[in-house]
């Protein structure tokens, strides 16, 4: 609130000063450091002659205890030089978690209005103006902290500014080329339909206009514009950007403020006055400048948000491995990125051949949702790869070694992991040999649609200390993999969300997998994965999915000359021709489910 045009103090529940804005420092002749921690009543509140006001008569403190808010103009504050200053003031309680956590005192020097002290209407108007400005700033702050798109936030902001601070307003945003402005929002209280038609690129700027725009958006001060100069002076540089606004929407004056923060410039906010409305005052101009800085901060945060999402998602995609091809066994994998940068995290899948010729399958999820979680995911993934290759041991021993490595040599948090070996002679039969460290169980899907979660091999999460494990370990589990069955390994984002509990999500996964196994018999494992994701349509968290399709009995055995199926997929996200729906490269075909044998859960 540095540019509110009024002094602002915040007090704790004991009435001690916790913060002071620059206006208050100037009005009182005291620095924030001098006032911090002082009892505000004892330090400042005085009668007109400088005598102390009894604490029990202090009206400014009432919202600390009972009153919802107080206001007035018959009080005085003591300046550092010993003089008193008459103030017009309002106090409001700070509410946190339903309880009073302190007090906000907003005040202004009432000296210049002494001649109007006896005029009740003038005093009321001054107080109402201050209160209205406070309420507007509070509403602006509420709009700017919403999580919707930047353009949506800007349009909501203009609905507050028009007609409160002007009859029309526009926001121009710099494009990536920096030579083109995009008029993303225009609002007019008098010509709403004309305003909507003024959105779009502002192109073909002559050199004087580009220089003037760059000077404005890279500066720190507002620029006042007049309609006469923009409409009739051919040498006015900003006519190229603002003349059409004045022609279509009218107006006699406007204020253009830069949308700038942290050394970055994002555009221009322009607010204009029309008809008999007076030009913006210095206080209103300062308020608009403060709003411009707040909008710039929102746009900068949005930039950082998308950069983090892109870095995390790109990093995670680069770490997801191409799938090996093992005779007639079919494999497919999908990575469905989170909708939010805050949800991109530590999900991964892996499949690789071990030194003894056995294929290893991995699905895992490191605790956390951010770029750091993605980095920890890479660390745990590489540890597991190295241990599995170097030690040809049962999965339970590999998991034990991984747990010790993560616990003692890494700062990675806990992780859930399924580590499995697909064992058997060439051509089958095959057997799954696995352990599960706190991860959702694999799903085995038969050709006839029968499904079963593989609940065995379950143990504690990776990264827990031996004390927390309390003697728990990871038992080896085994399961025969029938011909033409499908094994699904997946992360919890596929079956769990804020709107759906995990047990309901697992039932939904089981239902759709069974239906698709019957409907897509003879189709590729890639089609199966795409249709499954299209039906479930995960929301929120990121999702990793690894599918293993077993051939028919005898296929791949010695003497079998049939070629491998065409869908020997290396279905990593790097393969755009077989991109998953989650890769956002193509929309999958959605099958008609009218004749499904069971109702969707």
LINVEN-V383637 format. One record per backbone hydrogen bond with DSSP energy under -1.0 kcal/mol. CO is the residue of the C=O (numbers start at 1). NH is the residue of the N-H. If there is no record, write none. Layout:
BEGIN
co=(CO | CO)
nh=(NH | NH)
END
This chain:
BEGIN
co=(1 | 7 | 8 | 9 | 10 | 10 | 11 | 12 | 15 | 16 | 17 | 19 | 21 | 22 | 23 | 24 | 25 | 25 | 28 | 31 | 32 | 35 | 38 | 39 | 40 | 44 | 47 | 51 | 54 | 55 | 59 | 61 | 62 | 62 | 68 | 70 | 72 | 75 | 76 | 77 | 79 | 83 | 85 | 86 | 88 | 89 | 90 | 91 | 92 | 94 | 96 | 99 | 102 | 103 | 104 | 105 | 106 | 107 | 108 | 110 | 111 | 113 | 114 | 116 | 118 | 119 | 120 | 121 | 122 | 123 | 124 | 125 | 126 | 127 | 128 | 129 | 130 | 131 | 132 | 133 | 134 | 135 | 136 | 137 | 138 | 139 | 140 | 141 | 143 | 149 | 150 | 151 | 152 | 153 | 154 | 155 | 157 | 157 | 158 | 161 | 167 | 168 | 169 | 170 | 171 | 171 | 172 | 173 | 175 | 180 | 181 | 182 | 182 | 183 | 185 | 187 | 191 | 192 | 193 | 195 | 196 | 200 | 202 | 206 | 207 | 208 | 209 | 210 | 211 | 212 | 213 | 214 | 216 | 223 | 225 | 226 | 227 | 228 | 229 | 233 | 236 | 237 | 238 | 239 | 242 | 243 | 244 | 245 | 246 | 252 | 253 | 254 | 255 | 256 | 257 | 259 | 261 | 264 | 266 | 267 | 268 | 269 | 270 | 271 | 272 | 272 | 273 | 273 | 274 | 281 | 282 | 283 | 284 | 285 | 286 | 287 | 288 | 289 | 290 | 291 | 292 | 293 | 294 | 295 | 296 | 297 | 298 | 299 | 300 | 301 | 302 | 303 | 304 | 305 | 306 | 307 | 308 | 309 | 310 | 311 | 312 | 313 | 314 | 315 | 326 | 330 | 332 | 334 | 336 | 340 | 346 | 348 | 350 | 352 | 354 | 358 | 359 | 360 | 361 | 362 | 363 | 364 | 365 | 370 | 371 | 372 | 373 | 374 | 375 | 376 | 377 | 378 | 379 | 380 | 381 | 382 | 383 | 384 | 385 | 386 | 387 | 391 | 394 | 395 | 396 | 397 | 398 | 399 | 400 | 401 | 402 | 403 | 404 | 405 | 414 | 415 | 416 | 417 | 418 | 419 | 420 | 421 | 423 | 425 | 430 | 431 | 432 | 433 | 434 | 435 | 436 | 436 | 437 | 442 | 443 | 444 | 445 | 446 | 450 | 452 | 453 | 457 | 459 | 462 | 465 | 466 | 469 | 477 | 479 | 482 | 485 | 486 | 487 | 488 | 489 | 491 | 492 | 500 | 501 | 502 | 503 | 504 | 505 | 506 | 507 | 508 | 509 | 510 | 511 | 512 | 513 | 514 | 515 | 516 | 520 | 524 | 525 | 526 | 527 | 528 | 529 | 530 | 531 | 532 | 533 | 539 | 540 | 543 | 544 | 545 | 546 | 547 | 548 | 549 | 551 | 552 | 554 | 557 | 567 | 570 | 572 | 575 | 576 | 580 | 581 | 593)
nh=(4 | 107 | 21 | 105 | 18 | 19 | 103 | 15 | 40 | 12 | 37 | 10 | 25 | 26 | 27 | 28 | 29 | 30 | 80 | 35 | 36 | 38 | 17 | 43 | 44 | 78 | 50 | 47 | 57 | 58 | 62 | 64 | 65 | 66 | 93 | 91 | 89 | 87 | 46 | 85 | 82 | 79 | 77 | 110 | 108 | 72 | 106 | 70 | 104 | 101 | 99 | 96 | 94 | 11 | 92 | 9 | 90 | 7 | 88 | 113 | 114 | 116 | 117 | 119 | 120 | 123 | 124 | 125 | 126 | 127 | 128 | 129 | 130 | 131 | 132 | 133 | 134 | 135 | 136 | 137 | 138 | 139 | 140 | 141 | 142 | 143 | 144 | 145 | 146 | 153 | 154 | 155 | 156 | 157 | 158 | 159 | 160 | 161 | 162 | 165 | 189 | 272 | 187 | 270 | 184 | 185 | 268 | 182 | 178 | 175 | 202 | 173 | 184 | 200 | 171 | 169 | 195 | 196 | 197 | 198 | 199 | 183 | 181 | 210 | 211 | 212 | 213 | 214 | 215 | 216 | 217 | 218 | 219 | 256 | 254 | 230 | 231 | 232 | 233 | 236 | 239 | 240 | 242 | 243 | 246 | 247 | 248 | 249 | 250 | 227 | 273 | 225 | 271 | 223 | 269 | 266 | 264 | 261 | 174 | 259 | 172 | 257 | 170 | 255 | 167 | 168 | 252 | 253 | 277 | 285 | 286 | 287 | 288 | 289 | 290 | 291 | 292 | 293 | 294 | 295 | 296 | 297 | 298 | 299 | 300 | 301 | 302 | 303 | 304 | 305 | 306 | 307 | 308 | 309 | 310 | 311 | 312 | 313 | 314 | 315 | 316 | 317 | 318 | 319 | 329 | 549 | 547 | 545 | 543 | 343 | 366 | 364 | 362 | 360 | 357 | 354 | 422 | 352 | 420 | 350 | 418 | 348 | 416 | 374 | 375 | 376 | 377 | 378 | 379 | 380 | 381 | 382 | 383 | 384 | 385 | 386 | 387 | 388 | 389 | 390 | 391 | 393 | 398 | 399 | 400 | 401 | 402 | 403 | 404 | 405 | 406 | 407 | 408 | 409 | 367 | 462 | 365 | 437 | 363 | 435 | 361 | 433 | 431 | 428 | 481 | 423 | 479 | 421 | 477 | 419 | 438 | 459 | 417 | 454 | 488 | 452 | 486 | 449 | 446 | 444 | 455 | 436 | 438 | 415 | 469 | 470 | 472 | 434 | 432 | 485 | 550 | 445 | 548 | 443 | 546 | 494 | 496 | 497 | 505 | 506 | 507 | 508 | 509 | 510 | 511 | 512 | 513 | 514 | 515 | 516 | 517 | 518 | 519 | 520 | 523 | 528 | 529 | 530 | 531 | 532 | 533 | 534 | 535 | 536 | 537 | 541 | 339 | 336 | 491 | 334 | 489 | 332 | 487 | 330 | 484 | 555 | 557 | 560 | 569 | 572 | 575 | 578 | 579 | 583 | 584 | 596)
END
